[in-house]
Amino acid sequence: MMAPETTAAIASNATAKGDVLATARVAGIQAAKSAATLLPMAHLVLVGNVYVNFTIADNFIEVEVGVDTVDRTGVEMEALVAVTIAALTIYDMCKSIDRTMTIEQVALWEKSGGRSGPWRRAAVDGDDLEPV
């Protein structure tokens, strides 16, 4: 969440520190690859693909991360670390223009693979997701 002027500055690439979303995308990808070094009980996983997407609204930017692997385990921790670091990067790059920003609602929405199998978050407030 942020002031509408902040989202406008990000969308028009008019911040002092440069291209906020490109930098946040790279930070998220790097973070996904570093999850095992940050989380003591996380397994080192071969990360095959990481995508970081942004949706810009009037007063917030939604960050969505997907991580793929050919390993035997799930990569939800890699995705959660990536989305958090991408959001923190946006905050870091824009804090000089908007100290009211907040990072909210980091959550796993869907996973497949791993020992526990597929999982999808139940629908909330009109979302069309439900458990698999």
The 8 nearest C-alpha neighbors of each residue, nearest first, counted from 0:
[[1, 59, 101, 100, 58, 102, 60, 2],
 [2, 0, 100, 58, 59, 5, 3, 99],
 [1, 3, 5, 4, 58, 6, 97, 0],
 [2, 4, 58, 6, 5, 57, 7, 1],
 [5, 3, 7, 2, 6, 8, 58, 1],
 [6, 4, 8, 2, 7, 3, 9, 1],
 [5, 7, 9, 3, 8, 4, 10, 58],
 [6, 8, 4, 10, 5, 9, 11, 3],
 [9, 7, 13, 5, 11, 6, 10, 12],
 [10, 8, 12, 6, 7, 11, 5, 13],
 [11, 9, 7, 12, 8, 6, 55, 13],
 [10, 12, 8, 13, 9, 7, 14, 6],
 [13, 11, 9, 10, 18, 14, 8, 17],
 [14, 12, 8, 11, 9, 15, 17, 10],
 [15, 13, 16, 17, 12, 8, 9, 93],
 [14, 16, 17, 13, 92, 93, 95, 18],
 [17, 15, 14, 92, 18, 19, 93, 13],
 [18, 16, 14, 15, 19, 12, 13, 92],
 [19, 17, 21, 12, 20, 22, 16, 14],
 [20, 18, 22, 21, 17, 23, 89, 9],
 [19, 21, 23, 22, 18, 24, 89, 9],
 [22, 20, 24, 23, 18, 19, 25, 26],
 [21, 23, 25, 19, 20, 24, 26, 18],
 [22, 24, 85, 20, 26, 88, 21, 25],
 [23, 25, 21, 27, 22, 26, 51, 20],
 [24, 26, 28, 22, 27, 23, 29, 21],
 [27, 25, 23, 29, 24, 28, 85, 30],
 [28, 26, 81, 85, 30, 24, 25, 29],
 [27, 29, 25, 31, 30, 26, 49, 24],
 [30, 28, 26, 32, 27, 31, 25, 33],
 [31, 29, 81, 33, 27, 32, 28, 26],
 [32, 30, 77, 81, 28, 33, 29, 34],
 [31, 33, 29, 30, 34, 46, 28, 77],
 [34, 32, 30, 31, 36, 35, 29, 37],
 [33, 35, 37, 77, 36, 31, 32, 38],
 [36, 34, 41, 43, 38, 37, 33, 42],
 [35, 37, 34, 33, 38, 39, 43, 41],
 [38, 36, 34, 35, 39, 33, 41, 80],
 [39, 37, 35, 41, 40, 36, 34, 76],
 [38, 40, 41, 37, 35, 36, 42, 34],
 [39, 41, 38, 42, 35, 37, 36, 43],
 [42, 40, 35, 38, 39, 43, 34, 76],
 [41, 43, 35, 44, 40, 39, 34, 38],
 [42, 44, 35, 41, 45, 34, 36, 33],
 [45, 43, 46, 42, 70, 74, 35, 68],
 [44, 46, 68, 47, 70, 43, 69, 32],
 [47, 45, 68, 44, 48, 67, 32, 66],
 [46, 48, 68, 67, 45, 69, 49, 66],
 [47, 49, 67, 66, 46, 50, 68, 65],
 [50, 48, 66, 65, 28, 67, 51, 47],
 [49, 51, 65, 64, 52, 66, 48, 28],
 [50, 52, 64, 24, 63, 49, 65, 27],
 [53, 51, 63, 62, 64, 50, 54, 24],
 [54, 52, 62, 61, 63, 55, 60, 51],
 [53, 55, 61, 60, 56, 62, 52, 63],
 [54, 56, 60, 59, 53, 61, 57, 6],
 [55, 57, 59, 58, 60, 54, 6, 61],
 [58, 56, 3, 59, 6, 55, 7, 2],
 [59, 57, 3, 1, 2, 56, 0, 6],
 [60, 58, 0, 56, 1, 57, 55, 61],
 [59, 61, 55, 54, 56, 62, 53, 0],
 [60, 62, 54, 53, 59, 55, 63, 56],
 [61, 63, 53, 52, 82, 60, 64, 54],
 [64, 62, 52, 51, 53, 82, 61, 65],
 [65, 63, 51, 50, 78, 82, 52, 66],
 [64, 66, 50, 49, 78, 51, 67, 63],
 [65, 67, 49, 48, 78, 74, 50, 64],
 [68, 66, 48, 47, 46, 49, 65, 74],
 [69, 67, 47, 46, 70, 45, 48, 66],
 [68, 70, 71, 47, 67, 45, 46, 72],
 [69, 71, 68, 72, 45, 44, 73, 46],
 [72, 70, 113, 69, 73, 112, 114, 68],
 [73, 71, 113, 70, 112, 74, 114, 44],
 [72, 74, 113, 112, 75, 111, 71, 110],
 [73, 75, 77, 76, 66, 78, 72, 67],
 [74, 76, 78, 77, 73, 79, 110, 107],
 [77, 75, 79, 78, 74, 80, 34, 41],
 [76, 78, 31, 80, 74, 34, 75, 79],
 [77, 79, 81, 75, 76, 80, 64, 66],
 [78, 80, 76, 82, 81, 77, 75, 83],
 [79, 81, 83, 77, 78, 82, 76, 31],
 [82, 80, 27, 31, 30, 78, 84, 79],
 [83, 81, 85, 79, 84, 80, 64, 27],
 [82, 84, 86, 80, 81, 85, 87, 79],
 [83, 85, 87, 81, 86, 82, 27, 88],
 [84, 86, 23, 27, 88, 82, 83, 87],
 [87, 85, 83, 89, 88, 84, 82, 90],
 [88, 86, 84, 90, 89, 85, 91, 83],
 [87, 89, 91, 85, 23, 90, 86, 84],
 [88, 90, 86, 92, 87, 91, 19, 23],
 [89, 91, 87, 93, 88, 92, 94, 86],
 [92, 90, 88, 94, 89, 93, 87, 95],
 [91, 93, 89, 90, 94, 16, 88, 19],
 [94, 92, 90, 95, 91, 96, 89, 97],
 [93, 95, 97, 98, 96, 91, 90, 92],
 [94, 96, 93, 97, 98, 92, 91, 15],
 [95, 97, 94, 93, 98, 5, 14, 4],
 [98, 96, 94, 99, 95, 100, 93, 5],
 [97, 99, 94, 100, 96, 95, 93, 90],
 [100, 98, 97, 1, 101, 2, 94, 0],
 [101, 99, 1, 0, 98, 97, 90, 102],
 [102, 100, 0, 103, 99, 1, 90, 98],
 [103, 101, 0, 86, 100, 104, 87, 105],
 [102, 104, 105, 101, 0, 106, 86, 83],
 [103, 105, 106, 102, 107, 61, 101, 83],
 [104, 106, 103, 83, 107, 79, 82, 102],
 [107, 105, 104, 108, 79, 120, 103, 82],
 [106, 108, 109, 79, 75, 105, 120, 110],
 [109, 107, 120, 119, 106, 110, 118, 128],
 [108, 110, 119, 118, 107, 120, 111, 117],
 [111, 109, 118, 117, 119, 75, 112, 73],
 [110, 112, 117, 116, 118, 73, 113, 109],
 [113, 111, 116, 73, 117, 72, 114, 110],
 [112, 114, 72, 73, 116, 115, 71, 111],
 [113, 115, 116, 72, 112, 71, 73, 117],
 [114, 116, 113, 117, 112, 118, 111, 73],
 [115, 117, 112, 113, 114, 111, 118, 110],
 [118, 116, 111, 110, 112, 131, 115, 119],
 [117, 119, 110, 131, 109, 130, 111, 116],
 [118, 120, 109, 130, 131, 108, 129, 121],
 [121, 119, 108, 129, 130, 128, 109, 122],
 [122, 120, 129, 130, 128, 119, 123, 127],
 [121, 123, 128, 126, 129, 127, 120, 125],
 [122, 124, 126, 125, 121, 128, 127, 120],
 [125, 123, 126, 122, 127, 121, 128, 129],
 [124, 126, 123, 127, 122, 128, 121, 129],
 [127, 125, 122, 123, 128, 124, 121, 129],
 [126, 128, 122, 125, 129, 123, 121, 124],
 [129, 127, 122, 121, 126, 120, 119, 130],
 [128, 130, 121, 122, 120, 119, 131, 127],
 [131, 129, 119, 121, 120, 118, 128, 122],
 [130, 118, 119, 129, 117, 120, 121, 128]]
